[in-house]
Amino acid sequence: MTELFLGLGGGERQNLVLARANRHGMVAGATGTGKTVTLQGIAESFSAAGVPVFVADVKGDLAGIAMPGSPTFKHHDKLVARAAEIGLEGYAYSDNPAIFWDLYGEQGHPIRTTISEMGPLLLARLMGLNDTQEGVLNIAFRYADEKGLLLLDLADLQAVLAYTAENASELSARFGNVTKASVGTIQRQLLQLESQGAGEFFGEPALEIDDFLCCDDQGRGYINVLAADKLMQSPKLYATFLLWLLSELFETLPEVGDPEKPKLVFFFDEAHLLFDDVPKALEEKIEQVVRLIRSKGVGVYFVTQNPIDIPEKVAGQLGNRVQHALRAFTPRDQKAIKAAADTFRINPELDVETAITELKTGEALVSVLLEDGSPSITQRTLIRPPRSRLGPLTPKERAIIQSVSPYDGKYDTRIERESAMEVLAQKAADAAAVAEEVEVKGKETVAKQPRKTTSIWAKAGNAAAGAAAASAGAVIAGAIRGKKSSARPGASAASAAAGTVATEIGKAFGFPGLGRFARNLLGGLMR
């Protein structure tokens, strides 16, 4: 398969060329014009072609992509009639391989990352910090990096910020002005994030990006469905998470140029949220990632109601376009219609600007990149119907699909190991204990006593034991249910131990970067 059939327009089949699918795209249109159905049909076509897909399920109905459609569906006759009208031969309902994810761990596997991996720039965006507060956050990260303190979850960052406030004078002399007021603002924003459930997003085991790039035993790409109905109540978290995911893909995947088909296609629903109130520096970061991630074999498709929600520099990267109807109710709507019409390749037989307002549900203007990279002539197109269910899953259906997930047991149990919060708490406790002993026994006697903190290898053993226990629990639970789990106790233990030892090595030599290198090396040796 080298092309995906989108629909029939101008008497011709409108196909998306797989070799040009990583040149990004957009699906736009007003509410109720068929965007979600179009997205679902394109996603299942990519899956059938062996291309993994990531899609955010904003309304809760995209999860139906995991189940076949049904003749009892109220619009069954319309779907069959559309398939016949556009010449879609052999049209029959079928399911798709799907994996469910959820930042809150309620409707799918939890997705986690660490505070360190998120970084100060995206965190500042997530918390709405000003330049001064962002600078203080950078100082806190710099201090943690220098001291080899692991920033894994919100509690770790809170601990480092508290230390930053207590030692503001010392840190100001080294890095610039640090005020307790700025630290307090950041801490309050972190509390707000925690109250919105963001605490579930930060921690370990962290997501392995490669788990989004898999196919099933029939060669179909897995469709990774992110439950986003609850997440949409925290739009900044939603947008920041998706930007982080794009950044991770960009930093992790190797250069592949223009492959025969994408390694992953990423659908970004409610795309305007990514660009609302974005600082200039962050908008440039988004534009850079979108522009360069194409060479990693990743296609990014923005799904939005209004095409002018996408900044021009980003919109200029979107070669494949499906435009559903827009309504000219307001001056902004009229501007959007004109802007959308101006971006399509001219068709002398079609008044694009007028057609956009006349399109019916399930009909769209389509222009895609051809084999030579040039855009196709815009055609008014009847979009092909999906083969999967148009509607949500029942809780029972979701649970059954979740139980046979290839990642059952891998991410479901949180792993806790020594990180910044524990280290700083132990440091404070040791200091208090030593001060008390000095008063009782005298300075010389206390100086001869053994160290209070645990040795590097003992820390590694503790971290390994905790990780192995969590992972082994998943394996045992899977065995009880008669299902093999993908969790690996030995690997989890090795990873946790390697991380602890590597951090200590970095601190010992005074080079935190060395610690990261050592973790990669030790992780391989200890598995």
Number of C-alpha atoms within 10 A of each C-alpha: 10 12 17 19 16 21 27 22 19 14 10 11 17 25 19 23 21 23 19 26 29 30 26 28 24 25 26 29 24 17 15 14 21 21 26 23 21 23 21 24 22 21 26 27 21 25 24 20 19 22 24 28 28 21 22 24 25 20 15 17 18 24 29 23 27 25 23 17 20 16 13 8 12 9 11 13 12 11 18 15 12 18 21 14 13 19 14 17 8 8 14 15 14 16 15 23 22 25 24 22 21 22 25 20 18 11 17 22 24 23 23 26 21 20 22 18 14 20 15 20 15 18 19 20 19 20 20 17 18 12 10 13 20 21 20 26 26 17 22 24 22 14 18 21 20 14 18 26 26 24 26 26 24 22 20 24 25 21 19 21 25 18 15 24 21 13 14 18 15 14 19 15 10 10 15 14 15 25 19 17 11 18 23 15 14 22 19 13 17 21 16 13 18 15 10 14 16 20 18 20 23 23 23 21 23 18 17 14 12 10 13 19 18 20 20 15 8 9 13 20 28 28 29 23 23 25 27 23 15 16 22 17 11 16 17 19 25 21 24 20 21 18 21 19 17 19 18 16 20 20 12 13 16 12 13 13 12 18 17 15 23 26 21 27 25 22 24 24 25 19 22 19 20 24 15 14 10 14 13 9 9 16 18 14 14 20 17 14 19 25 18 14 24 24 20 22 28 28 25 25 25 23 23 23 24 23 24 19 17 20 13 11 15 17 19 14 18 21 24 23 25 24 28 31 26 25 16 14 8 9 9 12 16 16 13 20 24 16 15 20 20 12 13 22 17 15 12 9 9 14 12 23 17 12 18 24 15 15 21 15 14 21 25 31 24 28 26 27 24 18 13 7 13 12 16 20 18 26 23 24 26 25 28 25 24 25 22 23 24 22 17 18 18 10 9 9 14 19 15 10 16 19 15 13 18 16 16 21 24 22 22 18 17 16 19 16 22 18 19 23 21 16 16 17 12 15 14 12 13 15 13 11 12 16 14 12 14 14 10 11 10 12 13 9 11 15 11 8 8 7 9 13 12 10 11 15 13 14 19 24 18 17 25 24 20 19 29 23 16 22 27 20 16 24 22 15 14 18 12 10 11 9 14 17 22 17 23 18 22 17 18 26 27 25 24 29 29 28 25 27 24 27 27 24 22 23 19 14 10 14 16 22 17 18 25 18 15 20 23 14 13 18 21 13 10 13 12
